């Protein structure tokens, strides 16, 4: 019997055991939620307690100041909306003035009559 590519067995060598540390992982949605509230996500397990304290402090701040902060944002949005409406009215007014000026220019230009002679046909006696 004939064996190809079987290789030799190495006796006496032990395979190295690789020990992996517990990897701290977090999915992207959790990281985005931390960013949404303005807190950096934890990078290792010991940082979890500190981050939980930060979250509690942020929650307390939102409970105390959330209504006034929300009202401020609403007021700012109302002001921006009014400015946008005013700009749109101004733009419409400018467009109407430009159209009127264009009509006045067309009315001031002398009217030309088309054609070159009788019947609009050129040539002699035809």
C-alpha positions in Angstrom: 0.0 0.0 0.0 1.2 3.5 -0.9 0.3 6.8 0.9 0.8 10.2 -0.7 1.0 13.4 1.4 0.2 11.8 4.7 3.2 13.3 6.5 4.8 12.1 9.6 3.3 12.1 13.0 5.4 14.0 15.5 5.5 12.2 18.8 6.3 13.9 22.0 5.3 17.4 21.0 2.4 18.9 22.9 0.1 21.5 21.4 0.2 24.8 23.1 -2.9 25.8 24.9 -4.0 29.3 24.1 -6.0 31.0 26.8 -8.2 33.9 25.8 -9.2 36.6 28.1 -12.8 37.5 28.3 -13.3 40.0 25.6 -15.5 43.0 26.4 -17.7 43.7 23.4 -20.6 46.0 22.7 -22.8 46.1 19.7 -23.1 49.2 17.5 -26.6 50.0 18.7 -25.5 50.3 22.3 -22.6 52.6 21.3 -25.0 54.8 19.3 -27.3 55.0 22.4 -24.4 56.2 24.5 -23.6 58.8 21.9 -27.3 59.9 21.8 -27.2 60.9 25.4 -23.7 62.4 25.2 -21.7 59.8 27.2 -18.8 57.9 25.9 -19.3 54.1 26.0 -17.3 52.0 28.5 -14.2 50.3 27.1 -13.7 47.6 29.8 -15.8 45.9 32.5 -14.3 48.0 35.4 -15.6 51.2 33.7 -19.2 50.0 33.8 -19.9 51.3 37.3 -18.6 54.7 36.4 -20.7 54.8 33.2 -23.8 53.8 35.1 -23.2 56.7 37.5 -22.9 59.0 34.6 -26.2 57.7 33.1 -28.0 58.2 36.4 -26.7 61.8 36.6 -27.8 62.5 33.0 -31.2 61.0 33.8 -31.6 63.2 36.8 -30.5 66.3 34.8 -33.1 65.4 32.1 -35.8 65.0 34.7 -35.0 68.3 36.3 -34.2 70.4 33.2 -35.8 68.5 30.4 -39.0 70.5 30.2 -37.3 73.9 30.1 -34.7 72.6 27.6 -37.5 71.2 25.4 -39.4 74.5 25.6 -36.2 76.4 24.6 -35.8 74.1 21.6 -39.4 74.5 20.6 -39.1 78.3 20.8 -35.9 78.2 18.6 -37.7 76.1 16.0 -40.7 78.5 15.9 -38.3 81.4 15.4 -36.5 79.5 12.6 -39.9 78.7 10.9 -40.9 82.4 11.0 -37.6 83.4 9.5 -38.0 80.8 6.7 -41.5 82.0 5.9 -40.3 85.6 5.9 -37.5 84.7 3.5 -39.9 82.8 1.2 -42.2 85.9 1.1 -39.3 88.1 0.3 -38.1 85.7 -2.4 -41.6 85.6 -4.0 -41.8 89.4 -3.9 -38.4 89.7 -5.6 -39.5 87.3 -8.3 -42.7 89.2 -9.0 -40.7 92.5 -9.2 -38.2 90.9 -11.6 -41.1 89.6 -13.8 -42.7 93.1 -13.8 -39.4 94.7 -14.9 -39.1 92.1 -17.6 -42.6 92.9 -18.9 -41.9 96.6 -18.8 -38.7 96.1 -20.9 -40.5 94.1 -23.5 -43.3 96.8 -23.7 -40.7 99.6 -24.2 -39.0 97.9 -27.1 -40.4 98.9 -30.5 -42.5 96.2 -32.2 -40.9 94.8 -35.3 -42.9 93.6 -38.2 -41.8 90.4 -39.7 -41.4 89.7 -43.4 -39.4 90.9 -46.3 -41.7 92.4 -48.8 -45.0 91.2 -50.1 -46.3 88.0 -48.8 -43.2 87.2 -47.0 -41.6 85.7 -50.1 -38.3 87.0 -51.3 -37.2 87.3 -54.8 -38.3 89.3 -57.9 -41.7 89.7 -59.1 -42.9 86.4 -57.9 
